[in-house]
Amino acid sequence: MTYNKGAFCELADRIEQIRQLMITAGLQYGLGSPETLRYSEQLDELILQYQFQNR
């Protein structure tokens, strides 16, 4: 696999953005709210991508 440092950094930044949105939504709407859960699912997908690229 070709290592693309720029894409890797962008992915890490996106993970942090979604993490912050999830935390904010959780505090504002509750942990079980649809918005919080949607961010959680997005975060899971991004983390899997990150782990796959980090092999």
All heavy atoms as atom14 arrays in JSON, in Angstrom:
{
  "sequence": "MTYNKGAFCELADRIEQIRQLMITAGLQYGLGSPETLRYSEQLDELILQYQFQNR",
  "atom14_mask": [
    [1, 1, 1, 1, 1, 1, 1, 1, 0, 0, 0, 0, 0, 0],
    [1, 1, 1, 1, 1, 1, 1, 0, 0, 0, 0, 0, 0, 0],
    [1, 1, 1, 1, 1, 1, 1, 1, 1, 1, 1, 1, 0, 0],
    [1, 1, 1, 1, 1, 1, 1, 1, 0, 0, 0, 0, 0, 0],
    [1, 1, 1, 1, 1, 1, 1, 1, 1, 0, 0, 0, 0, 0],
    [1, 1, 1, 1, 0, 0, 0, 0, 0, 0, 0, 0, 0, 0],
    [1, 1, 1, 1, 1, 0, 0, 0, 0, 0, 0, 0, 0, 0],
    [1, 1, 1, 1, 1, 1, 1, 1, 1, 1, 1, 0, 0, 0],
    [1, 1, 1, 1, 1, 1, 0, 0, 0, 0, 0, 0, 0, 0],
    [1, 1, 1, 1, 1, 1, 1, 1, 1, 0, 0, 0, 0, 0],
    [1, 1, 1, 1, 1, 1, 1, 1, 0, 0, 0, 0, 0, 0],
    [1, 1, 1, 1, 1, 0, 0, 0, 0, 0, 0, 0, 0, 0],
    [1, 1, 1, 1, 1, 1, 1, 1, 0, 0, 0, 0, 0, 0],
    [1, 1, 1, 1, 1, 1, 1, 1, 1, 1, 1, 0, 0, 0],
    [1, 1, 1, 1, 1, 1, 1, 1, 0, 0, 0, 0, 0, 0],
    [1, 1, 1, 1, 1, 1, 1, 1, 1, 0, 0, 0, 0, 0],
    [1, 1, 1, 1, 1, 1, 1, 1, 1, 0, 0, 0, 0, 0],
    [1, 1, 1, 1, 1, 1, 1, 1, 0, 0, 0, 0, 0, 0],
    [1, 1, 1, 1, 1, 1, 1, 1, 1, 1, 1, 0, 0, 0],
    [1, 1, 1, 1, 1, 1, 1, 1, 1, 0, 0, 0, 0, 0],
    [1, 1, 1, 1, 1, 1, 1, 1, 0, 0, 0, 0, 0, 0],
    [1, 1, 1, 1, 1, 1, 1, 1, 0, 0, 0, 0, 0, 0],
    [1, 1, 1, 1, 1, 1, 1, 1, 0, 0, 0, 0, 0, 0],
    [1, 1, 1, 1, 1, 1, 1, 0, 0, 0, 0, 0, 0, 0],
    [1, 1, 1, 1, 1, 0, 0, 0, 0, 0, 0, 0, 0, 0],
    [1, 1, 1, 1, 0, 0, 0, 0, 0, 0, 0, 0, 0, 0],
    [1, 1, 1, 1, 1, 1, 1, 1, 0, 0, 0, 0, 0, 0],
    [1, 1, 1, 1, 1, 1, 1, 1, 1, 0, 0, 0, 0, 0],
    [1, 1, 1, 1, 1, 1, 1, 1, 1, 1, 1, 1, 0, 0],
    [1, 1, 1, 1, 0, 0, 0, 0, 0, 0, 0, 0, 0, 0],
    [1, 1, 1, 1, 1, 1, 1, 1, 0, 0, 0, 0, 0, 0],
    [1, 1, 1, 1, 0, 0, 0, 0, 0, 0, 0, 0, 0, 0],
    [1, 1, 1, 1, 1, 1, 0, 0, 0, 0, 0, 0, 0, 0],
    [1, 1, 1, 1, 1, 1, 1, 0, 0, 0, 0, 0, 0, 0],
    [1, 1, 1, 1, 1, 1, 1, 1, 1, 0, 0, 0, 0, 0],
    [1, 1, 1, 1, 1, 1, 1, 0, 0, 0, 0, 0, 0, 0],
    [1, 1, 1, 1, 1, 1, 1, 1, 0, 0, 0, 0, 0, 0],
    [1, 1, 1, 1, 1, 1, 1, 1, 1, 1, 1, 0, 0, 0],
    [1, 1, 1, 1, 1, 1, 1, 1, 1, 1, 1, 1, 0, 0],
    [1, 1, 1, 1, 1, 1, 0, 0, 0, 0, 0, 0, 0, 0],
    [1, 1, 1, 1, 1, 1, 1, 1, 1, 0, 0, 0, 0, 0],
    [1, 1, 1, 1, 1, 1, 1, 1, 1, 0, 0, 0, 0, 0],
    [1, 1, 1, 1, 1, 1, 1, 1, 0, 0, 0, 0, 0, 0],
    [1, 1, 1, 1, 1, 1, 1, 1, 0, 0, 0, 0, 0, 0],
    [1, 1, 1, 1, 1, 1, 1, 1, 1, 0, 0, 0, 0, 0],
    [1, 1, 1, 1, 1, 1, 1, 1, 0, 0, 0, 0, 0, 0],
    [1, 1, 1, 1, 1, 1, 1, 1, 0, 0, 0, 0, 0, 0],
    [1, 1, 1, 1, 1, 1, 1, 1, 0, 0, 0, 0, 0, 0],
    [1, 1, 1, 1, 1, 1, 1, 1, 1, 0, 0, 0, 0, 0],
    [1, 1, 1, 1, 1, 1, 1, 1, 1, 1, 1, 1, 0, 0],
    [1, 1, 1, 1, 1, 1, 1, 1, 1, 0, 0, 0, 0, 0],
    [1, 1, 1, 1, 1, 1, 1, 1, 1, 1, 1, 0, 0, 0],
    [1, 1, 1, 1, 1, 1, 1, 1, 1, 0, 0, 0, 0, 0],
    [1, 1, 1, 1, 1, 1, 1, 1, 0, 0, 0, 0, 0, 0],
    [1, 1, 1, 1, 1, 1, 1, 1, 1, 1, 1, 0, 0, 0]
  ],
  "atom14_positions": [
    [[0.84, -1.17, 0.0], [0.0, 0.0, 0.0], [0.89, 1.24, 0.0], [1.9, 1.31, 0.67], [-0.89, 0.01, 1.25], [-1.71, 1.25, 1.31], [-2.79, 1.52, 2.73], [-2.77, 0.1, 3.69], [0.0, 0.0, 0.0], [0.0, 0.0, 0.0], [0.0, 0.0, 0.0], [0.0, 0.0, 0.0], [0.0, 0.0, 0.0], [0.0, 0.0, 0.0]],
    [[0.48, 2.25, -0.74], [1.22, 3.5, -0.81], [0.81, 4.39, 0.35], [-0.37, 4.61, 0.6], [0.93, 4.23, -2.14], [1.23, 3.36, -3.21], [1.75, 5.49, -2.24], [0.0, 0.0, 0.0], [0.0, 0.0, 0.0], [0.0, 0.0, 0.0], [0.0, 0.0, 0.0], [0.0, 0.0, 0.0], [0.0, 0.0, 0.0], [0.0, 0.0, 0.0]],
    [[1.78, 4.9, 1.06], [1.54, 5.76, 2.21], [1.42, 7.19, 1.73], [2.32, 7.74, 1.12], [2.7, 5.61, 3.2], [2.59, 6.48, 4.42], [1.68, 6.18, 5.42], [3.39, 7.61, 4.56], [1.58, 6.98, 6.53], [3.29, 8.4, 5.68], [2.38, 8.08, 6.66], [2.28, 8.88, 7.76], [0.0, 0.0, 0.0], [0.0, 0.0, 0.0]],
    [[0.29, 7.83, 2.01], [0.04, 9.2, 1.64], [-0.09, 10.02, 2.91], [-1.14, 10.04, 3.56], [-1.24, 9.29, 0.8], [-1.5, 10.69, 0.3], [-1.02, 11.68, 0.86], [-2.28, 10.78, -0.75], [0.0, 0.0, 0.0], [0.0, 0.0, 0.0], [0.0, 0.0, 0.0], [0.0, 0.0, 0.0], [0.0, 0.0, 0.0], [0.0, 0.0, 0.0]],
    [[0.99, 10.69, 3.29], [1.04, 11.43, 4.55], [-0.04, 12.51, 4.63], [-0.65, 12.71, 5.66], [2.42, 12.03, 4.75], [2.6, 12.68, 6.1], [4.02, 13.18, 6.28], [4.19, 13.82, 7.65], [5.54, 14.31, 7.87], [0.0, 0.0, 0.0], [0.0, 0.0, 0.0], [0.0, 0.0, 0.0], [0.0, 0.0, 0.0], [0.0, 0.0, 0.0]],
    [[-0.28, 13.2, 3.53], [-1.3, 14.25, 3.51], [-2.69, 13.7, 3.8], [-3.43, 14.27, 4.6], [0.0, 0.0, 0.0], [0.0, 0.0, 0.0], [0.0, 0.0, 0.0], [0.0, 0.0, 0.0], [0.0, 0.0, 0.0], [0.0, 0.0, 0.0], [0.0, 0.0, 0.0], [0.0, 0.0, 0.0], [0.0, 0.0, 0.0], [0.0, 0.0, 0.0]],
    [[-3.04, 12.61, 3.15], [-4.35, 12.0, 3.36], [-4.46, 11.46, 4.79], [-5.52, 11.54, 5.42], [-4.59, 10.89, 2.36], [0.0, 0.0, 0.0], [0.0, 0.0, 0.0], [0.0, 0.0, 0.0], [0.0, 0.0, 0.0], [0.0, 0.0, 0.0], [0.0, 0.0, 0.0], [0.0, 0.0, 0.0], [0.0, 0.0, 0.0], [0.0, 0.0, 0.0]],
    [[-3.35, 10.94, 5.29], [-3.33, 10.4, 6.66], [-3.59, 11.51, 7.67], [-4.38, 11.36, 8.58], [-1.97, 9.75, 6.89], [-1.9, 8.9, 8.12], [-2.59, 7.71, 8.22], [-1.13, 9.3, 9.2], [-2.5, 6.92, 9.35], [-1.04, 8.52, 10.34], [-1.73, 7.33, 10.4], [0.0, 0.0, 0.0], [0.0, 0.0, 0.0], [0.0, 0.0, 0.0]],
    [[-2.96, 12.67, 7.47], [-3.15, 13.81, 8.37], [-4.57, 14.36, 8.25], [-5.17, 14.75, 9.26], [-2.13, 14.9, 8.09], [-0.46, 14.46, 8.58], [0.0, 0.0, 0.0], [0.0, 0.0, 0.0], [0.0, 0.0, 0.0], [0.0, 0.0, 0.0], [0.0, 0.0, 0.0], [0.0, 0.0, 0.0], [0.0, 0.0, 0.0], [0.0, 0.0, 0.0]],
    [[-5.09, 14.41, 7.04], [-6.47, 14.88, 6.84], [-7.45, 13.96, 7.56], [-8.42, 14.44, 8.16], [-6.8, 14.94, 5.35], [-6.14, 16.07, 4.62], [-6.45, 16.06, 3.13], [-7.47, 15.46, 2.73], [-5.67, 16.66, 2.39], [0.0, 0.0, 0.0], [0.0, 0.0, 0.0], [0.0, 0.0, 0.0], [0.0, 0.0, 0.0], [0.0, 0.0, 0.0]],
    [[-7.21, 12.67, 7.49], [-8.08, 11.71, 8.16], [-8.01, 11.9, 9.68], [-9.05, 11.89, 10.35], [-7.69, 10.29, 7.76], [-8.57, 9.16, 8.27], [-10.04, 9.36, 7.9], [-8.08, 7.83, 7.72], [0.0, 0.0, 0.0], [0.0, 0.0, 0.0], [0.0, 0.0, 0.0], [0.0, 0.0, 0.0], [0.0, 0.0, 0.0], [0.0, 0.0, 0.0]],
    [[-6.83, 12.1, 10.21], [-6.67, 12.33, 11.65], [-7.39, 13.61, 12.06], [-8.05, 13.65, 13.11], [-5.2, 12.41, 12.01], [0.0, 0.0, 0.0], [0.0, 0.0, 0.0], [0.0, 0.0, 0.0], [0.0, 0.0, 0.0], [0.0, 0.0, 0.0], [0.0, 0.0, 0.0], [0.0, 0.0, 0.0], [0.0, 0.0, 0.0], [0.0, 0.0, 0.0]],
    [[-7.31, 14.65, 11.23], [-8.01, 15.9, 11.53], [-9.52, 15.7, 11.5], [-10.24, 16.23, 12.34], [-7.62, 16.98, 10.51], [-6.2, 17.49, 10.7], [-5.6, 17.24, 11.77], [-5.68, 18.11, 9.75], [0.0, 0.0, 0.0], [0.0, 0.0, 0.0], [0.0, 0.0, 0.0], [0.0, 0.0, 0.0], [0.0, 0.0, 0.0], [0.0, 0.0, 0.0]],
    [[-9.99, 14.95, 10.52], [-11.44, 14.68, 10.41], [-11.93, 13.88, 11.62], [-13.02, 14.14, 12.13], [-11.73, 13.94, 9.11], [-13.18, 13.74, 8.83], [-13.86, 15.05, 8.5], [-15.27, 14.81, 8.24], [-16.25, 15.6, 8.64], [-15.99, 16.72, 9.24], [-17.49, 15.29, 8.38], [0.0, 0.0, 0.0], [0.0, 0.0, 0.0], [0.0, 0.0, 0.0]],
    [[-11.14, 12.93, 12.07], [-11.5, 12.16, 13.26], [-11.67, 13.09, 14.45], [-12.65, 13.0, 15.2], [-10.44, 11.07, 13.55], [-10.55, 9.94, 12.53], [-10.58, 10.53, 14.98], [-9.43, 8.93, 12.58], [0.0, 0.0, 0.0], [0.0, 0.0, 0.0], [0.0, 0.0, 0.0], [0.0, 0.0, 0.0], [0.0, 0.0, 0.0], [0.0, 0.0, 0.0]],
    [[-10.75, 14.02, 14.61], [-10.83, 14.96, 15.72], [-12.06, 15.87, 15.59], [-12.74, 16.15, 16.59], [-9.56, 15.8, 15.81], [-9.53, 16.76, 16.97], [-9.68, 16.11, 18.33], [-9.33, 14.92, 18.49], [-10.14, 16.79, 19.27], [0.0, 0.0, 0.0], [0.0, 0.0, 0.0], [0.0, 0.0, 0.0], [0.0, 0.0, 0.0], [0.0, 0.0, 0.0]],
    [[-12.39, 16.31, 14.39], [-13.56, 17.15, 14.17], [-14.84, 16.4, 14.56], [-15.69, 16.95, 15.27], [-13.66, 17.58, 12.71], [-12.62, 18.56, 12.27], [-12.64, 18.78, 10.76], [-13.33, 18.06, 10.01], [-11.89, 19.77, 10.31], [0.0, 0.0, 0.0], [0.0, 0.0, 0.0], [0.0, 0.0, 0.0], [0.0, 0.0, 0.0], [0.0, 0.0, 0.0]],
    [[-14.97, 15.18, 14.08], [-16.17, 14.39, 14.36], [-16.24, 14.05, 15.85], [-17.32, 14.07, 16.45], [-16.22, 13.1, 13.5], [-16.32, 13.47, 12.02], [-17.38, 12.2, 13.91], [-17.6, 14.19, 11.63], [0.0, 0.0, 0.0], [0.0, 0.0, 0.0], [0.0, 0.0, 0.0], [0.0, 0.0, 0.0], [0.0, 0.0, 0.0], [0.0, 0.0, 0.0]],
    [[-15.1, 13.79, 16.46], [-15.07, 13.51, 17.9], [-15.59, 14.7, 18.69], [-16.42, 14.54, 19.6], [-13.64, 13.17, 18.33], [-13.53, 12.66, 19.76], [-12.08, 12.35, 20.12], [-11.32, 13.55, 20.37], [-11.34, 14.23, 21.53], [-12.07, 13.81, 22.53], [-10.61, 15.31, 21.67], [0.0, 0.0, 0.0], [0.0, 0.0, 0.0], [0.0, 0.0, 0.0]],
    [[-15.17, 15.89, 18.32], [-15.64, 17.09, 19.01], [-17.14, 17.3, 18.79], [-17.86, 17.67, 19.73], [-14.86, 18.32, 18.54], [-13.44, 18.37, 19.03], [-13.34, 18.47, 20.54], [-14.17, 19.08, 21.2], [-12.33, 17.84, 21.1], [0.0, 0.0, 0.0], [0.0, 0.0, 0.0], [0.0, 0.0, 0.0], [0.0, 0.0, 0.0], [0.0, 0.0, 0.0]],
    [[-17.61, 17.07, 17.58], [-19.05, 17.2, 17.3], [-19.85, 16.18, 18.11], [-20.93, 16.5, 18.62], [-19.31, 17.01, 15.8], [-18.85, 18.14, 14.9], [-18.94, 17.72, 13.43], [-19.65, 19.4, 15.15], [0.0, 0.0, 0.0], [0.0, 0.0, 0.0], [0.0, 0.0, 0.0], [0.0, 0.0, 0.0], [0.0, 0.0, 0.0], [0.0, 0.0, 0.0]],
    [[-19.33, 14.96, 18.22], [-20.02, 13.93, 18.98], [-20.1, 14.3, 20.46], [-21.14, 14.15, 21.09], [-19.31, 12.58, 18.83], [-20.01, 11.44, 19.54], [-19.09, 9.88, 19.45], [-17.69, 10.24, 20.49], [0.0, 0.0, 0.0], [0.0, 0.0, 0.0], [0.0, 0.0, 0.0], [0.0, 0.0, 0.0], [0.0, 0.0, 0.0], [0.0, 0.0, 0.0]],
    [[-19.0, 14.81, 21.01], [-18.99, 15.22, 22.41], [-19.99, 16.35, 22.64], [-20.77, 16.32, 23.6], [-17.57, 15.64, 22.84], [-16.67, 14.41, 22.9], [-17.59, 16.37, 24.18], [-15.19, 14.74, 23.04], [0.0, 0.0, 0.0], [0.0, 0.0, 0.0], [0.0, 0.0, 0.0], [0.0, 0.0, 0.0], [0.0, 0.0, 0.0], [0.0, 0.0, 0.0]],
    [[-19.98, 17.33, 21.76], [-20.91, 18.46, 21.89], [-22.36, 17.98, 21.81], [-23.2, 18.39, 22.62], [-20.63, 19.51, 20.8], [-19.29, 19.97, 20.95], [-21.59, 20.68, 20.9], [0.0, 0.0, 0.0], [0.0, 0.0, 0.0], [0.0, 0.0, 0.0], [0.0, 0.0, 0.0], [0.0, 0.0, 0.0], [0.0, 0.0, 0.0], [0.0, 0.0, 0.0]],
    [[-22.65, 17.12, 20.84], [-24.01, 16.59, 20.69], [-24.4, 15.78, 21.92], [-25.54, 15.87, 22.4], [-24.11, 15.74, 19.43], [0.0, 0.0, 0.0], [0.0, 0.0, 0.0], [0.0, 0.0, 0.0], [0.0, 0.0, 0.0], [0.0, 0.0, 0.0], [0.0, 0.0, 0.0], [0.0, 0.0, 0.0], [0.0, 0.0, 0.0], [0.0, 0.0, 0.0]],
    [[-23.48, 15.0, 22.45], [-23.76, 14.19, 23.63], [-24.08, 15.05, 24.83], [-25.01, 14.75, 25.61], [0.0, 0.0, 0.0], [0.0, 0.0, 0.0], [0.0, 0.0, 0.0], [0.0, 0.0, 0.0], [0.0, 0.0, 0.0], [0.0, 0.0, 0.0], [0.0, 0.0, 0.0], [0.0, 0.0, 0.0], [0.0, 0.0, 0.0], [0.0, 0.0, 0.0]],
    [[-23.35, 16.12, 25.0], [-23.61, 17.03, 26.12], [-24.91, 17.8, 25.93], [-25.64, 18.05, 26.9], [-22.45, 18.02, 26.29], [-21.13, 17.41, 26.75], [-20.01, 18.45, 26.66], [-21.25, 16.88, 28.17], [0.0, 0.0, 0.0], [0.0, 0.0, 0.0], [0.0, 0.0, 0.0], [0.0, 0.0, 0.0], [0.0, 0.0, 0.0], [0.0, 0.0, 0.0]],
    [[-25.21, 18.16, 24.7], [-26.39, 18.97, 24.43], [-27.67, 18.14, 24.36], [-28.7, 18.54, 24.9], [-26.2, 19.74, 23.13], [-27.31, 20.71, 22.83], [-26.99, 21.6, 21.64], [-25.95, 21.48, 21.01], [-27.89, 22.51, 21.32], [0.0, 0.0, 0.0], [0.0, 0.0, 0.0], [0.0, 0.0, 0.0], [0.0, 0.0, 0.0], [0.0, 0.0, 0.0]],
    [[-27.61, 17.0, 23.68], [-28.82, 16.22, 23.41], [-28.89, 14.9, 24.16], [-29.94, 14.25, 24.16], [-28.94, 15.93, 21.91], [-28.91, 17.16, 21.05], [-27.86, 17.38, 20.17], [-29.91, 18.11, 21.12], [-27.81, 18.51, 19.37], [-29.88, 19.26, 20.33], [-28.83, 19.45, 19.46], [-28.79, 20.57, 18.67], [0.0, 0.0, 0.0], [0.0, 0.0, 0.0]],
    [[-27.79, 14.46, 24.74], [-27.76, 13.17, 25.42], [-27.03, 12.13, 24.59], [-26.94, 12.24, 23.37], [0.0, 0.0, 0.0], [0.0, 0.0, 0.0], [0.0, 0.0, 0.0], [0.0, 0.0, 0.0], [0.0, 0.0, 0.0], [0.0, 0.0, 0.0], [0.0, 0.0, 0.0], [0.0, 0.0, 0.0], [0.0, 0.0, 0.0], [0.0, 0.0, 0.0]],
    [[-26.5, 11.14, 25.28], [-25.69, 10.12, 24.61], [-26.49, 9.23, 23.67], [-25.94, 8.68, 22.73], [-24.96, 9.27, 25.64], [-23.96, 10.01, 26.53], [-23.34, 9.07, 27.54], [-22.9, 10.69, 25.68], [0.0, 0.0, 0.0], [0.0, 0.0, 0.0], [0.0, 0.0, 0.0], [0.0, 0.0, 0.0], [0.0, 0.0, 0.0], [0.0, 0.0, 0.0]],
    [[-27.78, 9.07, 23.92], [-28.6, 8.2, 23.08], [-29.33, 8.92, 21.97], [-30.13, 8.31, 21.26], [0.0, 0.0, 0.0], [0.0, 0.0, 0.0], [0.0, 0.0, 0.0], [0.0, 0.0, 0.0], [0.0, 0.0, 0.0], [0.0, 0.0, 0.0], [0.0, 0.0, 0.0], [0.0, 0.0, 0.0], [0.0, 0.0, 0.0], [0.0, 0.0, 0.0]],
    [[-29.07, 10.21, 21.79], [-29.78, 10.97, 20.76], [-29.34, 10.51, 19.37], [-28.2, 10.08, 19.17], [-29.52, 12.46, 20.92], [-28.22, 12.79, 20.48], [0.0, 0.0, 0.0], [0.0, 0.0, 0.0], [0.0, 0.0, 0.0], [0.0, 0.0, 0.0], [0.0, 0.0, 0.0], [0.0, 0.0, 0.0], [0.0, 0.0, 0.0], [0.0, 0.0, 0.0]],
    [[-30.24, 10.64, 18.41], [-29.88, 10.25, 17.04], [-28.66, 10.99, 16.51], [-27.83, 10.41, 15.8], [-31.14, 10.6, 16.23], [-32.25, 10.54, 17.23], [-31.66, 11.01, 18.52], [0.0, 0.0, 0.0], [0.0, 0.0, 0.0], [0.0, 0.0, 0.0], [0.0, 0.0, 0.0], [0.0, 0.0, 0.0], [0.0, 0.0, 0.0], [0.0, 0.0, 0.0]],
    [[-28.54, 12.28, 16.83], [-27.41, 13.06, 16.34], [-26.09, 12.53, 16.92], [-25.12, 12.34, 16.2], [-27.58, 14.53, 16.7], [-26.5, 15.4, 16.12], [-26.78, 16.88, 16.28], [-27.83, 17.26, 16.81], [-25.91, 17.66, 15.87], [0.0, 0.0, 0.0], [0.0, 0.0, 0.0], [0.0, 0.0, 0.0], [0.0, 0.0, 0.0], [0.0, 0.0, 0.0]],
    [[-26.08, 12.27, 18.23], [-24.87, 11.76, 18.87], [-24.5, 10.4, 18.3], [-23.33, 10.13, 18.0], [-25.07, 11.66, 20.39], [-25.45, 12.94, 20.9], [-23.82, 11.18, 21.09], [0.0, 0.0, 0.0], [0.0, 0.0, 0.0], [0.0, 0.0, 0.0], [0.0, 0.0, 0.0], [0.0, 0.0, 0.0], [0.0, 0.0, 0.0], [0.0, 0.0, 0.0]],
    [[-25.49, 9.55, 18.12], [-25.23, 8.22, 17.58], [-24.74, 8.27, 16.14], [-23.87, 7.5, 15.74], [-26.49, 7.36, 17.68], [-26.93, 7.05, 19.12], [-28.26, 6.31, 19.11], [-25.87, 6.27, 19.86], [0.0, 0.0, 0.0], [0.0, 0.0, 0.0], [0.0, 0.0, 0.0], [0.0, 0.0, 0.0], [0.0, 0.0, 0.0], [0.0, 0.0, 0.0]],
    [[-25.25, 9.22, 15.37], [-24.79, 9.38, 13.99], [-23.32, 9.77, 13.96], [-22.53, 9.21, 13.2], [-25.65, 10.42, 13.26], [-25.31, 10.56, 11.8], [-26.26, 11.49, 11.03], [-26.28, 12.83, 11.61], [-27.33, 13.37, 12.25], [-28.44, 12.68, 12.41], [-27.26, 14.6, 12.73], [0.0, 0.0, 0.0], [0.0, 0.0, 0.0], [0.0, 0.0, 0.0]],
    [[-22.93, 10.7, 14.83], [-21.52, 11.08, 14.91], [-20.66, 9.91, 15.38], [-19.55, 9.71, 14.91], [-21.32, 12.28, 15.84], [-21.79, 13.59, 15.26], [-22.61, 14.43, 15.99], [-21.42, 14.0, 13.98], [-23.04, 15.65, 15.48], [-21.85, 15.2, 13.45], [-22.66, 16.02, 14.21], [-23.07, 17.22, 13.68], [0.0, 0.0, 0.0], [0.0, 0.0, 0.0]],
    [[-21.19, 9.13, 16.3], [-20.45, 7.98, 16.8], [-20.19, 6.97, 15.68], [-19.09, 6.43, 15.56], [-21.24, 7.31, 17.93], [-20.59, 6.16, 18.38], [0.0, 0.0, 0.0], [0.0, 0.0, 0.0], [0.0, 0.0, 0.0], [0.0, 0.0, 0.0], [0.0, 0.0, 0.0], [0.0, 0.0, 0.0], [0.0, 0.0, 0.0], [0.0, 0.0, 0.0]],
    [[-21.2, 6.73, 14.86], [-21.04, 5.81, 13.73], [-20.02, 6.34, 12.72], [-19.19, 5.59, 12.2], [-22.38, 5.57, 13.05], [-23.33, 4.75, 13.9], [-24.73, 4.67, 13.33], [-25.01, 5.34, 12.3], [-25.57, 3.97, 13.91], [0.0, 0.0, 0.0], [0.0, 0.0, 0.0], [0.0, 0.0, 0.0], [0.0, 0.0, 0.0], [0.0, 0.0, 0.0]],
    [[-20.09, 7.65, 12.44], [-19.12, 8.25, 11.52], [-17.71, 8.12, 12.08], [-16.76, 7.81, 11.35], [-19.45, 9.73, 11.3], [-20.69, 9.98, 10.48], [-21.01, 11.46, 10.38], [-20.25, 12.32, 10.8], [-22.17, 11.77, 9.81], [0.0, 0.0, 0.0], [0.0, 0.0, 0.0], [0.0, 0.0, 0.0], [0.0, 0.0, 0.0], [0.0, 0.0, 0.0]],
    [[-17.59, 8.35, 13.37], [-16.29, 8.26, 14.03], [-15.74, 6.83, 13.95], [-14.56, 6.63, 13.65], [-16.4, 8.72, 15.48], [-15.12, 8.85, 16.27], [-14.17, 9.85, 15.6], [-15.42, 9.3, 17.69], [0.0, 0.0, 0.0], [0.0, 0.0, 0.0], [0.0, 0.0, 0.0], [0.0, 0.0, 0.0], [0.0, 0.0, 0.0], [0.0, 0.0, 0.0]],
    [[-16.59, 5.85, 14.18], [-16.18, 4.45, 14.07], [-15.61, 4.15, 12.68], [-14.56, 3.51, 12.55], [-17.35, 3.51, 14.35], [-17.76, 3.46, 15.81], [-16.99, 3.94, 16.66], [-18.87, 2.97, 16.09], [0.0, 0.0, 0.0], [0.0, 0.0, 0.0], [0.0, 0.0, 0.0], [0.0, 0.0, 0.0], [0.0, 0.0, 0.0], [0.0, 0.0, 0.0]],
    [[-16.31, 4.61, 11.65], [-15.86, 4.36, 10.28], [-14.51, 5.02, 10.02], [-13.63, 4.41, 9.39], [-16.91, 4.87, 9.3], [-18.18, 4.05, 9.29], [-19.24, 4.63, 8.37], [-18.9, 5.45, 7.49], [-20.41, 4.26, 8.53], [0.0, 0.0, 0.0], [0.0, 0.0, 0.0], [0.0, 0.0, 0.0], [0.0, 0.0, 0.0], [0.0, 0.0, 0.0]],
    [[-14.36, 6.26, 10.47], [-13.1, 6.97, 10.25], [-11.95, 6.32, 11.0], [-10.83, 6.23, 10.47], [-13.24, 8.43, 10.67], [-14.15, 9.29, 9.8], [-14.38, 10.66, 10.44], [-13.58, 9.44, 8.41], [0.0, 0.0, 0.0], [0.0, 0.0, 0.0], [0.0, 0.0, 0.0], [0.0, 0.0, 0.0], [0.0, 0.0, 0.0], [0.0, 0.0, 0.0]],
    [[-12.21, 5.86, 12.21], [-11.16, 5.19, 12.99], [-10.73, 3.9, 12.31], [-9.54, 3.58, 12.26], [-11.62, 4.95, 14.44], [-11.69, 6.3, 15.18], [-10.68, 3.99, 15.17], [-12.34, 6.23, 16.55], [0.0, 0.0, 0.0], [0.0, 0.0, 0.0], [0.0, 0.0, 0.0], [0.0, 0.0, 0.0], [0.0, 0.0, 0.0], [0.0, 0.0, 0.0]],
    [[-11.68, 3.17, 11.76], [-11.33, 1.94, 11.03], [-10.46, 2.27, 9.82], [-9.47, 1.57, 9.54], [-12.58, 1.2, 10.59], [-13.32, 0.44, 11.69], [-14.63, -0.12, 11.15], [-12.46, -0.66, 12.26], [0.0, 0.0, 0.0], [0.0, 0.0, 0.0], [0.0, 0.0, 0.0], [0.0, 0.0, 0.0], [0.0, 0.0, 0.0], [0.0, 0.0, 0.0]],
    [[-10.81, 3.33, 9.09], [-10.0, 3.75, 7.95], [-8.59, 4.12, 8.41], [-7.6, 3.75, 7.78], [-10.63, 4.95, 7.25], [-11.87, 4.65, 6.49], [-12.48, 5.9, 5.89], [-11.8, 6.92, 5.69], [-13.78, 5.87, 5.61], [0.0, 0.0, 0.0], [0.0, 0.0, 0.0], [0.0, 0.0, 0.0], [0.0, 0.0, 0.0], [0.0, 0.0, 0.0]],
    [[-8.51, 4.84, 9.5], [-7.22, 5.28, 10.06], [-6.38, 4.07, 10.43], [-5.19, 4.01, 10.12], [-7.49, 6.16, 11.27], [-6.25, 6.76, 11.89], [-5.77, 7.99, 11.46], [-5.59, 6.13, 12.94], [-4.65, 8.56, 12.02], [-4.46, 6.69, 13.51], [-4.0, 7.91, 13.05], [-2.9, 8.48, 13.62], [0.0, 0.0, 0.0], [0.0, 0.0, 0.0]],
    [[-6.99, 3.1, 11.09], [-6.25, 1.91, 11.51], [-5.78, 1.12, 10.3], [-4.68, 0.58, 10.28], [-7.12, 1.05, 12.41], [-7.35, 1.65, 13.78], [-8.31, 0.85, 14.61], [-9.17, 0.14, 14.11], [-8.18, 0.97, 15.92], [0.0, 0.0, 0.0], [0.0, 0.0, 0.0], [0.0, 0.0, 0.0], [0.0, 0.0, 0.0], [0.0, 0.0, 0.0]],
    [[-6.63, 1.04, 9.28], [-6.26, 0.31, 8.06], [-5.06, 0.98, 7.37], [-4.16, 0.31, 6.89], [-7.45, 0.23, 7.11], [-7.18, -0.57, 5.88], [-7.07, -1.95, 5.93], [-7.0, 0.07, 4.66], [-6.79, -2.69, 4.81], [-6.72, -0.66, 3.52], [-6.63, -2.03, 3.59], [0.0, 0.0, 0.0], [0.0, 0.0, 0.0], [0.0, 0.0, 0.0]],
    [[-5.05, 2.3, 7.32], [-3.97, 3.03, 6.68], [-2.69, 2.97, 7.51], [-1.6, 3.16, 6.97], [-4.34, 4.49, 6.45], [-5.34, 4.7, 5.37], [-5.63, 6.17, 5.11], [-4.99, 7.04, 5.68], [-6.6, 6.44, 4.26], [0.0, 0.0, 0.0], [0.0, 0.0, 0.0], [0.0, 0.0, 0.0], [0.0, 0.0, 0.0], [0.0, 0.0, 0.0]],
    [[-2.82, 2.73, 8.79], [-1.67, 2.76, 9.7], [-0.99, 1.4, 9.81], [-0.11, 1.22, 10.62], [-2.12, 3.24, 11.08], [-0.97, 3.74, 11.92], [0.03, 4.2, 11.4], [-1.12, 3.66, 13.22], [0.0, 0.0, 0.0], [0.0, 0.0, 0.0], [0.0, 0.0, 0.0], [0.0, 0.0, 0.0], [0.0, 0.0, 0.0], [0.0, 0.0, 0.0]],
    [[-1.38, 0.44, 9.0], [-0.77, -0.89, 9.04], [0.63, -0.85, 8.5], [1.01, -0.24, 7.63], [-1.56, -1.89, 8.23], [-2.85, -2.25, 8.87], [-3.49, -3.29, 8.02], [-4.79, -3.64, 8.56], [-5.41, -4.73, 8.24], [-4.89, -5.57, 7.41], [-6.58, -4.99, 8.74], [0.0, 0.0, 0.0], [0.0, 0.0, 0.0], [0.0, 0.0, 0.0]]
  ]
}
